[in-house]
């Protein structure tokens, strides 16, 4: 195929796919399908589609393990998620700030604990409302990947960690203020049985 024909085919595919599909995003050299379904968000949004990469698995609100309801797993997950600290980012940045490293260490210690060893970890990247949907999904994935890299460097098995991006669709705060926007630039942790 000639280069012009190949480029024309690529442009045609891009135009036909449309921007709202958010088909793939490059995250650290890996292309991620952003149409993958994520779990519902922490602020009451349900059915939110998020971009994800990593280990498979889905969380269960009831702590169901293998189809059997296990209240011990549910209470352990609730405790660990309550103890885990969100990691916050600067505007338009995905590198982990030095001020967040103590929270990273705290979370890695929680996840290395023998009680949590059988649970998988989902890191949810989030953004404020600034930027396009596509940009924010990509930025959310980069934030989640940066946090994953930090906890893996602190001894958490990489095979236990999944990352997902909610872009701007899972706000912790909905006011239009700098303080509120800073709360939305974060990575949260969910545990999966």
PyMOL CGO cylinders between C-alpha atoms (Angstrom):
from pymol import cmd
from pymol.cgo import CYLINDER

trace = [
    CYLINDER, 0.00, 0.00, 0.00, 1.27, 3.47, -0.71, 0.3, 1, 1, 1, 1, 1, 1,
    CYLINDER, 1.27, 3.47, -0.71, 1.81, 5.87, 2.16, 0.3, 1, 1, 1, 1, 1, 1,
    CYLINDER, 1.81, 5.87, 2.16, -0.91, 8.24, 0.93, 0.3, 1, 1, 1, 1, 1, 1,
    CYLINDER, -0.91, 8.24, 0.93, -3.47, 5.44, 0.71, 0.3, 1, 1, 1, 1, 1, 1,
    CYLINDER, -3.47, 5.44, 0.71, -2.50, 4.12, 4.14, 0.3, 1, 1, 1, 1, 1, 1,
    CYLINDER, -2.50, 4.12, 4.14, -2.72, 7.60, 5.70, 0.3, 1, 1, 1, 1, 1, 1,
    CYLINDER, -2.72, 7.60, 5.70, -6.09, 8.15, 3.98, 0.3, 1, 1, 1, 1, 1, 1,
    CYLINDER, -6.09, 8.15, 3.98, -7.40, 4.88, 5.43, 0.3, 1, 1, 1, 1, 1, 1,
    CYLINDER, -7.40, 4.88, 5.43, -6.18, 5.82, 8.91, 0.3, 1, 1, 1, 1, 1, 1,
    CYLINDER, -6.18, 5.82, 8.91, -7.78, 9.28, 8.72, 0.3, 1, 1, 1, 1, 1, 1,
    CYLINDER, -7.78, 9.28, 8.72, -11.03, 7.73, 7.44, 0.3, 1, 1, 1, 1, 1, 1,
    CYLINDER, -11.03, 7.73, 7.44, -11.08, 5.23, 10.32, 0.3, 1, 1, 1, 1, 1, 1,
    CYLINDER, -11.08, 5.23, 10.32, -10.40, 8.01, 12.80, 0.3, 1, 1, 1, 1, 1, 1,
    CYLINDER, -10.40, 8.01, 12.80, -13.19, 10.16, 11.42, 0.3, 1, 1, 1, 1, 1, 1,
    CYLINDER, -13.19, 10.16, 11.42, -15.63, 7.27, 11.33, 0.3, 1, 1, 1, 1, 1, 1,
    CYLINDER, -15.63, 7.27, 11.33, -14.87, 6.29, 14.91, 0.3, 1, 1, 1, 1, 1, 1,
    CYLINDER, -14.87, 6.29, 14.91, -15.88, 9.72, 16.24, 0.3, 1, 1, 1, 1, 1, 1,
    CYLINDER, -15.88, 9.72, 16.24, -14.44, 11.45, 19.28, 0.3, 1, 1, 1, 1, 1, 1,
    CYLINDER, -14.44, 11.45, 19.28, -17.13, 10.42, 21.75, 0.3, 1, 1, 1, 1, 1, 1,
    CYLINDER, -17.13, 10.42, 21.75, -16.12, 6.74, 21.57, 0.3, 1, 1, 1, 1, 1, 1,
    CYLINDER, -16.12, 6.74, 21.57, -12.78, 7.41, 23.29, 0.3, 1, 1, 1, 1, 1, 1,
    CYLINDER, -12.78, 7.41, 23.29, -11.48, 4.25, 21.62, 0.3, 1, 1, 1, 1, 1, 1,
    CYLINDER, -11.48, 4.25, 21.62, -7.85, 4.04, 22.79, 0.3, 1, 1, 1, 1, 1, 1,
    CYLINDER, -7.85, 4.04, 22.79, -5.45, 6.06, 24.87, 0.3, 1, 1, 1, 1, 1, 1,
    CYLINDER, -5.45, 6.06, 24.87, -1.67, 5.70, 25.02, 0.3, 1, 1, 1, 1, 1, 1,
    CYLINDER, -1.67, 5.70, 25.02, -0.57, 5.16, 28.62, 0.3, 1, 1, 1, 1, 1, 1,
    CYLINDER, -0.57, 5.16, 28.62, 3.15, 4.70, 29.07, 0.3, 1, 1, 1, 1, 1, 1,
    CYLINDER, 3.15, 4.70, 29.07, 3.61, 2.90, 25.76, 0.3, 1, 1, 1, 1, 1, 1,
    CYLINDER, 3.61, 2.90, 25.76, 0.49, 0.73, 26.15, 0.3, 1, 1, 1, 1, 1, 1,
    CYLINDER, 0.49, 0.73, 26.15, -2.72, 1.37, 24.27, 0.3, 1, 1, 1, 1, 1, 1,
    CYLINDER, -2.72, 1.37, 24.27, -5.73, 1.04, 26.51, 0.3, 1, 1, 1, 1, 1, 1,
    CYLINDER, -5.73, 1.04, 26.51, -9.31, 0.46, 25.45, 0.3, 1, 1, 1, 1, 1, 1,
    CYLINDER, -9.31, 0.46, 25.45, -11.20, 3.30, 27.11, 0.3, 1, 1, 1, 1, 1, 1,
    CYLINDER, -11.20, 3.30, 27.11, -14.55, 1.72, 26.36, 0.3, 1, 1, 1, 1, 1, 1,
    CYLINDER, -14.55, 1.72, 26.36, -13.90, -0.92, 29.02, 0.3, 1, 1, 1, 1, 1, 1,
    CYLINDER, -13.90, -0.92, 29.02, -16.51, -0.76, 31.73, 0.3, 1, 1, 1, 1, 1, 1,
    CYLINDER, -16.51, -0.76, 31.73, -15.47, 0.43, 35.16, 0.3, 1, 1, 1, 1, 1, 1,
    CYLINDER, -15.47, 0.43, 35.16, -17.28, 0.01, 38.44, 0.3, 1, 1, 1, 1, 1, 1,
    CYLINDER, -17.28, 0.01, 38.44, -19.58, 2.69, 39.71, 0.3, 1, 1, 1, 1, 1, 1,
    CYLINDER, -19.58, 2.69, 39.71, -17.91, 5.71, 41.25, 0.3, 1, 1, 1, 1, 1, 1,
    CYLINDER, -17.91, 5.71, 41.25, -17.55, 6.70, 44.86, 0.3, 1, 1, 1, 1, 1, 1,
    CYLINDER, -17.55, 6.70, 44.86, -19.78, 9.73, 44.69, 0.3, 1, 1, 1, 1, 1, 1,
    CYLINDER, -19.78, 9.73, 44.69, -22.95, 7.89, 43.78, 0.3, 1, 1, 1, 1, 1, 1,
    CYLINDER, -22.95, 7.89, 43.78, -22.63, 7.81, 40.01, 0.3, 1, 1, 1, 1, 1, 1,
    CYLINDER, -22.63, 7.81, 40.01, -23.60, 4.45, 38.61, 0.3, 1, 1, 1, 1, 1, 1,
    CYLINDER, -23.60, 4.45, 38.61, -22.96, 2.82, 35.31, 0.3, 1, 1, 1, 1, 1, 1,
    CYLINDER, -22.96, 2.82, 35.31, -20.06, 5.18, 34.65, 0.3, 1, 1, 1, 1, 1, 1,
    CYLINDER, -20.06, 5.18, 34.65, -17.85, 3.87, 31.91, 0.3, 1, 1, 1, 1, 1, 1,
    CYLINDER, -17.85, 3.87, 31.91, -14.19, 4.18, 32.74, 0.3, 1, 1, 1, 1, 1, 1,
    CYLINDER, -14.19, 4.18, 32.74, -10.96, 3.34, 30.98, 0.3, 1, 1, 1, 1, 1, 1,
    CYLINDER, -10.96, 3.34, 30.98, -9.15, 0.42, 32.53, 0.3, 1, 1, 1, 1, 1, 1,
    CYLINDER, -9.15, 0.42, 32.53, -5.97, -1.60, 32.31, 0.3, 1, 1, 1, 1, 1, 1,
    CYLINDER, -5.97, -1.60, 32.31, -4.46, -4.36, 34.42, 0.3, 1, 1, 1, 1, 1, 1,
    CYLINDER, -4.46, -4.36, 34.42, -5.69, -7.41, 36.26, 0.3, 1, 1, 1, 1, 1, 1,
    CYLINDER, -5.69, -7.41, 36.26, -9.19, -8.61, 35.61, 0.3, 1, 1, 1, 1, 1, 1,
    CYLINDER, -9.19, -8.61, 35.61, -11.89, -8.66, 38.21, 0.3, 1, 1, 1, 1, 1, 1,
    CYLINDER, -11.89, -8.66, 38.21, -14.80, -6.65, 39.40, 0.3, 1, 1, 1, 1, 1, 1,
    CYLINDER, -14.80, -6.65, 39.40, -15.74, -5.42, 42.81, 0.3, 1, 1, 1, 1, 1, 1,
    CYLINDER, -15.74, -5.42, 42.81, -18.89, -6.45, 44.53, 0.3, 1, 1, 1, 1, 1, 1,
    CYLINDER, -18.89, -6.45, 44.53, -20.80, -4.19, 46.87, 0.3, 1, 1, 1, 1, 1, 1,
    CYLINDER, -20.80, -4.19, 46.87, -21.80, -7.23, 48.95, 0.3, 1, 1, 1, 1, 1, 1,
    CYLINDER, -21.80, -7.23, 48.95, -18.39, -8.87, 49.15, 0.3, 1, 1, 1, 1, 1, 1,
    CYLINDER, -18.39, -8.87, 49.15, -19.41, -11.84, 47.07, 0.3, 1, 1, 1, 1, 1, 1,
    CYLINDER, -19.41, -11.84, 47.07, -16.53, -14.23, 46.52, 0.3, 1, 1, 1, 1, 1, 1,
    CYLINDER, -16.53, -14.23, 46.52, -17.06, -16.96, 43.95, 0.3, 1, 1, 1, 1, 1, 1,
    CYLINDER, -17.06, -16.96, 43.95, -20.80, -16.35, 44.04, 0.3, 1, 1, 1, 1, 1, 1,
    CYLINDER, -20.80, -16.35, 44.04, -20.96, -16.80, 47.84, 0.3, 1, 1, 1, 1, 1, 1,
    CYLINDER, -20.96, -16.80, 47.84, -21.66, -13.83, 50.10, 0.3, 1, 1, 1, 1, 1, 1,
    CYLINDER, -21.66, -13.83, 50.10, -18.85, -13.47, 52.64, 0.3, 1, 1, 1, 1, 1, 1,
    CYLINDER, -18.85, -13.47, 52.64, -19.42, -10.80, 55.33, 0.3, 1, 1, 1, 1, 1, 1,
    CYLINDER, -19.42, -10.80, 55.33, -15.83, -11.15, 56.58, 0.3, 1, 1, 1, 1, 1, 1,
    CYLINDER, -15.83, -11.15, 56.58, -14.48, -10.17, 53.16, 0.3, 1, 1, 1, 1, 1, 1,
    CYLINDER, -14.48, -10.17, 53.16, -16.97, -7.30, 52.97, 0.3, 1, 1, 1, 1, 1, 1,
    CYLINDER, -16.97, -7.30, 52.97, -15.94, -5.90, 56.34, 0.3, 1, 1, 1, 1, 1, 1,
    CYLINDER, -15.94, -5.90, 56.34, -12.22, -6.31, 55.54, 0.3, 1, 1, 1, 1, 1, 1,
    CYLINDER, -12.22, -6.31, 55.54, -12.67, -4.49, 52.23, 0.3, 1, 1, 1, 1, 1, 1,
    CYLINDER, -12.67, -4.49, 52.23, -14.66, -1.69, 53.90, 0.3, 1, 1, 1, 1, 1, 1,
    CYLINDER, -14.66, -1.69, 53.90, -11.98, -1.28, 56.59, 0.3, 1, 1, 1, 1, 1, 1,
    CYLINDER, -11.98, -1.28, 56.59, -9.07, -1.25, 54.16, 0.3, 1, 1, 1, 1, 1, 1,
    CYLINDER, -9.07, -1.25, 54.16, -10.80, 1.14, 51.74, 0.3, 1, 1, 1, 1, 1, 1,
    CYLINDER, -10.80, 1.14, 51.74, -11.63, 3.42, 54.68, 0.3, 1, 1, 1, 1, 1, 1,
    CYLINDER, -11.63, 3.42, 54.68, -8.00, 3.39, 55.80, 0.3, 1, 1, 1, 1, 1, 1,
    CYLINDER, -8.00, 3.39, 55.80, -6.54, 3.92, 52.31, 0.3, 1, 1, 1, 1, 1, 1,
    CYLINDER, -6.54, 3.92, 52.31, -5.64, 7.51, 51.51, 0.3, 1, 1, 1, 1, 1, 1,
    CYLINDER, -5.64, 7.51, 51.51, -6.42, 9.19, 48.20, 0.3, 1, 1, 1, 1, 1, 1,
    CYLINDER, -6.42, 9.19, 48.20, -3.41, 10.55, 46.32, 0.3, 1, 1, 1, 1, 1, 1,
    CYLINDER, -3.41, 10.55, 46.32, -3.76, 14.14, 45.07, 0.3, 1, 1, 1, 1, 1, 1,
    CYLINDER, -3.76, 14.14, 45.07, -2.17, 15.74, 42.02, 0.3, 1, 1, 1, 1, 1, 1,
    CYLINDER, -2.17, 15.74, 42.02, -1.31, 19.23, 40.83, 0.3, 1, 1, 1, 1, 1, 1,
    CYLINDER, -1.31, 19.23, 40.83, -3.27, 20.82, 38.01, 0.3, 1, 1, 1, 1, 1, 1,
    CYLINDER, -3.27, 20.82, 38.01, -2.62, 19.09, 34.66, 0.3, 1, 1, 1, 1, 1, 1,
    CYLINDER, -2.62, 19.09, 34.66, 0.05, 16.81, 36.23, 0.3, 1, 1, 1, 1, 1, 1,
    CYLINDER, 0.05, 16.81, 36.23, 0.34, 13.06, 36.69, 0.3, 1, 1, 1, 1, 1, 1,
    CYLINDER, 0.34, 13.06, 36.69, 3.61, 12.78, 38.59, 0.3, 1, 1, 1, 1, 1, 1,
    CYLINDER, 3.61, 12.78, 38.59, 3.23, 11.89, 42.28, 0.3, 1, 1, 1, 1, 1, 1,
    CYLINDER, 3.23, 11.89, 42.28, 4.11, 14.90, 44.43, 0.3, 1, 1, 1, 1, 1, 1,
    CYLINDER, 4.11, 14.90, 44.43, 6.69, 14.42, 47.18, 0.3, 1, 1, 1, 1, 1, 1,
    CYLINDER, 6.69, 14.42, 47.18, 4.04, 15.55, 49.69, 0.3, 1, 1, 1, 1, 1, 1,
    CYLINDER, 4.04, 15.55, 49.69, 1.97, 12.47, 48.73, 0.3, 1, 1, 1, 1, 1, 1,
    CYLINDER, 1.97, 12.47, 48.73, 4.73, 9.90, 49.27, 0.3, 1, 1, 1, 1, 1, 1,
    CYLINDER, 4.73, 9.90, 49.27, 3.78, 9.29, 52.92, 0.3, 1, 1, 1, 1, 1, 1,
    CYLINDER, 3.78, 9.29, 52.92, 0.23, 8.45, 51.77, 0.3, 1, 1, 1, 1, 1, 1,
    CYLINDER, 0.23, 8.45, 51.77, 1.66, 6.13, 49.11, 0.3, 1, 1, 1, 1, 1, 1,
    CYLINDER, 1.66, 6.13, 49.11, 3.77, 4.35, 51.75, 0.3, 1, 1, 1, 1, 1, 1,
    CYLINDER, 3.77, 4.35, 51.75, 0.76, 4.12, 54.10, 0.3, 1, 1, 1, 1, 1, 1,
    CYLINDER, 0.76, 4.12, 54.10, -1.36, 2.52, 51.35, 0.3, 1, 1, 1, 1, 1, 1,
    CYLINDER, -1.36, 2.52, 51.35, 1.39, 0.13, 50.26, 0.3, 1, 1, 1, 1, 1, 1,
    CYLINDER, 1.39, 0.13, 50.26, 1.76, -1.01, 53.87, 0.3, 1, 1, 1, 1, 1, 1,
    CYLINDER, 1.76, -1.01, 53.87, -2.01, -1.65, 54.07, 0.3, 1, 1, 1, 1, 1, 1,
    CYLINDER, -2.01, -1.65, 54.07, -1.99, -3.65, 50.84, 0.3, 1, 1, 1, 1, 1, 1,
    CYLINDER, -1.99, -3.65, 50.84, 1.10, -5.71, 51.80, 0.3, 1, 1, 1, 1, 1, 1,
    CYLINDER, 1.10, -5.71, 51.80, -0.55, -6.82, 55.05, 0.3, 1, 1, 1, 1, 1, 1,
    CYLINDER, -0.55, -6.82, 55.05, -1.32, -10.56, 55.25, 0.3, 1, 1, 1, 1, 1, 1,
    CYLINDER, -1.32, -10.56, 55.25, -5.05, -9.84, 55.67, 0.3, 1, 1, 1, 1, 1, 1,
    CYLINDER, -5.05, -9.84, 55.67, -5.14, -8.04, 52.31, 0.3, 1, 1, 1, 1, 1, 1,
    CYLINDER, -5.14, -8.04, 52.31, -2.90, -10.47, 50.42, 0.3, 1, 1, 1, 1, 1, 1,
    CYLINDER, -2.90, -10.47, 50.42, -5.80, -12.20, 48.62, 0.3, 1, 1, 1, 1, 1, 1,
    CYLINDER, -5.80, -12.20, 48.62, -7.43, -8.95, 47.48, 0.3, 1, 1, 1, 1, 1, 1,
    CYLINDER, -7.43, -8.95, 47.48, -6.76, -7.19, 44.21, 0.3, 1, 1, 1, 1, 1, 1,
    CYLINDER, -6.76, -7.19, 44.21, -6.38, -3.42, 44.11, 0.3, 1, 1, 1, 1, 1, 1,
    CYLINDER, -6.38, -3.42, 44.11, -8.09, -1.09, 41.67, 0.3, 1, 1, 1, 1, 1, 1,
    CYLINDER, -8.09, -1.09, 41.67, -6.57, 2.38, 41.39, 0.3, 1, 1, 1, 1, 1, 1,
    CYLINDER, -6.57, 2.38, 41.39, -9.04, 4.94, 40.03, 0.3, 1, 1, 1, 1, 1, 1,
    CYLINDER, -9.04, 4.94, 40.03, -7.57, 8.00, 38.31, 0.3, 1, 1, 1, 1, 1, 1,
    CYLINDER, -7.57, 8.00, 38.31, -9.72, 11.14, 38.43, 0.3, 1, 1, 1, 1, 1, 1,
    CYLINDER, -9.72, 11.14, 38.43, -9.51, 14.68, 37.06, 0.3, 1, 1, 1, 1, 1, 1,
    CYLINDER, -9.51, 14.68, 37.06, -11.11, 18.07, 37.53, 0.3, 1, 1, 1, 1, 1, 1,
    CYLINDER, -11.11, 18.07, 37.53, -13.50, 19.44, 34.90, 0.3, 1, 1, 1, 1, 1, 1,
    CYLINDER, -13.50, 19.44, 34.90, -10.83, 21.29, 32.90, 0.3, 1, 1, 1, 1, 1, 1,
    CYLINDER, -10.83, 21.29, 32.90, -9.90, 19.74, 29.57, 0.3, 1, 1, 1, 1, 1, 1,
    CYLINDER, -9.90, 19.74, 29.57, -11.73, 17.59, 27.06, 0.3, 1, 1, 1, 1, 1, 1,
    CYLINDER, -11.73, 17.59, 27.06, -13.21, 14.22, 28.01, 0.3, 1, 1, 1, 1, 1, 1,
    CYLINDER, -13.21, 14.22, 28.01, -10.54, 12.42, 26.01, 0.3, 1, 1, 1, 1, 1, 1,
    CYLINDER, -10.54, 12.42, 26.01, -7.72, 14.39, 27.60, 0.3, 1, 1, 1, 1, 1, 1,
    CYLINDER, -7.72, 14.39, 27.60, -9.08, 13.80, 31.09, 0.3, 1, 1, 1, 1, 1, 1,
    CYLINDER, -9.08, 13.80, 31.09, -9.49, 10.06, 30.55, 0.3, 1, 1, 1, 1, 1, 1,
    CYLINDER, -9.49, 10.06, 30.55, -5.87, 9.87, 29.39, 0.3, 1, 1, 1, 1, 1, 1,
    CYLINDER, -5.87, 9.87, 29.39, -4.68, 12.03, 32.31, 0.3, 1, 1, 1, 1, 1, 1,
    CYLINDER, -4.68, 12.03, 32.31, -6.66, 9.89, 34.78, 0.3, 1, 1, 1, 1, 1, 1,
    CYLINDER, -6.66, 9.89, 34.78, -4.98, 6.75, 33.43, 0.3, 1, 1, 1, 1, 1, 1,
    CYLINDER, -4.98, 6.75, 33.43, -1.55, 8.35, 33.71, 0.3, 1, 1, 1, 1, 1, 1,
    CYLINDER, -1.55, 8.35, 33.71, -2.30, 9.34, 37.32, 0.3, 1, 1, 1, 1, 1, 1,
    CYLINDER, -2.30, 9.34, 37.32, -3.47, 5.83, 38.17, 0.3, 1, 1, 1, 1, 1, 1,
    CYLINDER, -3.47, 5.83, 38.17, -0.39, 4.31, 36.47, 0.3, 1, 1, 1, 1, 1, 1,
    CYLINDER, -0.39, 4.31, 36.47, 1.95, 6.66, 38.37, 0.3, 1, 1, 1, 1, 1, 1,
    CYLINDER, 1.95, 6.66, 38.37, 0.38, 5.59, 41.68, 0.3, 1, 1, 1, 1, 1, 1,
    CYLINDER, 0.38, 5.59, 41.68, 0.52, 1.92, 40.64, 0.3, 1, 1, 1, 1, 1, 1,
    CYLINDER, 0.52, 1.92, 40.64, 4.23, 2.27, 39.87, 0.3, 1, 1, 1, 1, 1, 1,
    CYLINDER, 4.23, 2.27, 39.87, 4.82, 3.82, 43.30, 0.3, 1, 1, 1, 1, 1, 1,
    CYLINDER, 4.82, 3.82, 43.30, 3.02, 1.12, 45.30, 0.3, 1, 1, 1, 1, 1, 1,
    CYLINDER, 3.02, 1.12, 45.30, 4.61, -1.67, 43.23, 0.3, 1, 1, 1, 1, 1, 1,
    CYLINDER, 4.61, -1.67, 43.23, 8.02, -0.12, 43.97, 0.3, 1, 1, 1, 1, 1, 1,
    CYLINDER, 8.02, -0.12, 43.97, 7.08, -0.44, 47.66, 0.3, 1, 1, 1, 1, 1, 1,
    CYLINDER, 7.08, -0.44, 47.66, 6.46, -4.20, 47.50, 0.3, 1, 1, 1, 1, 1, 1,
    CYLINDER, 6.46, -4.20, 47.50, 2.85, -4.62, 46.33, 0.3, 1, 1, 1, 1, 1, 1,
    CYLINDER, 2.85, -4.62, 46.33, 2.63, -7.32, 43.66, 0.3, 1, 1, 1, 1, 1, 1,
    CYLINDER, 2.63, -7.32, 43.66, 1.98, -5.78, 40.25, 0.3, 1, 1, 1, 1, 1, 1,
    CYLINDER, 1.98, -5.78, 40.25, -0.31, -8.68, 39.31, 0.3, 1, 1, 1, 1, 1, 1,
    CYLINDER, -0.31, -8.68, 39.31, -2.76, -7.55, 42.03, 0.3, 1, 1, 1, 1, 1, 1,
    CYLINDER, -2.76, -7.55, 42.03, -3.17, -4.03, 40.64, 0.3, 1, 1, 1, 1, 1, 1,
    CYLINDER, -3.17, -4.03, 40.64, -5.64, -2.77, 38.03, 0.3, 1, 1, 1, 1, 1, 1,
    CYLINDER, -5.64, -2.77, 38.03, -5.89, 0.85, 36.92, 0.3, 1, 1, 1, 1, 1, 1,
    CYLINDER, -5.89, 0.85, 36.92, -8.96, 2.67, 35.66, 0.3, 1, 1, 1, 1, 1, 1,
    CYLINDER, -8.96, 2.67, 35.66, -9.72, 6.23, 34.64, 0.3, 1, 1, 1, 1, 1, 1,
    CYLINDER, -9.72, 6.23, 34.64, -12.95, 8.04, 35.30, 0.3, 1, 1, 1, 1, 1, 1,
    CYLINDER, -12.95, 8.04, 35.30, -11.66, 11.28, 33.82, 0.3, 1, 1, 1, 1, 1, 1,
    CYLINDER, -11.66, 11.28, 33.82, -13.87, 14.04, 35.16, 0.3, 1, 1, 1, 1, 1, 1,
    CYLINDER, -13.87, 14.04, 35.16, -16.96, 11.80, 35.51, 0.3, 1, 1, 1, 1, 1, 1,
    CYLINDER, -16.96, 11.80, 35.51, -16.43, 10.85, 39.18, 0.3, 1, 1, 1, 1, 1, 1,
    CYLINDER, -16.43, 10.85, 39.18, -16.04, 14.15, 41.08, 0.3, 1, 1, 1, 1, 1, 1,
    CYLINDER, -16.04, 14.15, 41.08, -15.52, 14.14, 44.84, 0.3, 1, 1, 1, 1, 1, 1,
    CYLINDER, -15.52, 14.14, 44.84, -16.70, 17.75, 44.89, 0.3, 1, 1, 1, 1, 1, 1,
    CYLINDER, -16.70, 17.75, 44.89, -19.00, 19.61, 42.50, 0.3, 1, 1, 1, 1, 1, 1,
    CYLINDER, -19.00, 19.61, 42.50, -18.54, 23.28, 43.45, 0.3, 1, 1, 1, 1, 1, 1,
    CYLINDER, -18.54, 23.28, 43.45, -16.79, 25.60, 41.01, 0.3, 1, 1, 1, 1, 1, 1,
    CYLINDER, -16.79, 25.60, 41.01, -13.79, 26.58, 43.11, 0.3, 1, 1, 1, 1, 1, 1,
    CYLINDER, -13.79, 26.58, 43.11, -10.05, 25.95, 43.20, 0.3, 1, 1, 1, 1, 1, 1,
    CYLINDER, -10.05, 25.95, 43.20, -10.41, 24.04, 46.47, 0.3, 1, 1, 1, 1, 1, 1,
    CYLINDER, -10.41, 24.04, 46.47, -13.06, 21.76, 44.97, 0.3, 1, 1, 1, 1, 1, 1,
    CYLINDER, -13.06, 21.76, 44.97, -11.14, 21.17, 41.75, 0.3, 1, 1, 1, 1, 1, 1,
    CYLINDER, -11.14, 21.17, 41.75, -8.06, 20.16, 43.76, 0.3, 1, 1, 1, 1, 1, 1,
    CYLINDER, -8.06, 20.16, 43.76, -10.14, 17.45, 45.50, 0.3, 1, 1, 1, 1, 1, 1,
    CYLINDER, -10.14, 17.45, 45.50, -11.07, 16.01, 42.10, 0.3, 1, 1, 1, 1, 1, 1,
    CYLINDER, -11.07, 16.01, 42.10, -7.46, 15.65, 40.90, 0.3, 1, 1, 1, 1, 1, 1,
    CYLINDER, -7.46, 15.65, 40.90, -6.82, 12.36, 42.67, 0.3, 1, 1, 1, 1, 1, 1,
    CYLINDER, -6.82, 12.36, 42.67, -6.34, 8.61, 42.61, 0.3, 1, 1, 1, 1, 1, 1,
    CYLINDER, -6.34, 8.61, 42.61, -8.60, 6.47, 44.80, 0.3, 1, 1, 1, 1, 1, 1,
    CYLINDER, -8.60, 6.47, 44.80, -8.25, 2.83, 45.85, 0.3, 1, 1, 1, 1, 1, 1,
    CYLINDER, -8.25, 2.83, 45.85, -10.85, 0.07, 45.69, 0.3, 1, 1, 1, 1, 1, 1,
    CYLINDER, -10.85, 0.07, 45.69, -10.27, -3.53, 46.75, 0.3, 1, 1, 1, 1, 1, 1,
    CYLINDER, -10.27, -3.53, 46.75, -11.60, -6.46, 44.77, 0.3, 1, 1, 1, 1, 1, 1,
    CYLINDER, -11.60, -6.46, 44.77, -12.15, -9.95, 46.26, 0.3, 1, 1, 1, 1, 1, 1,
]
cmd.load_cgo(trace, "trace")
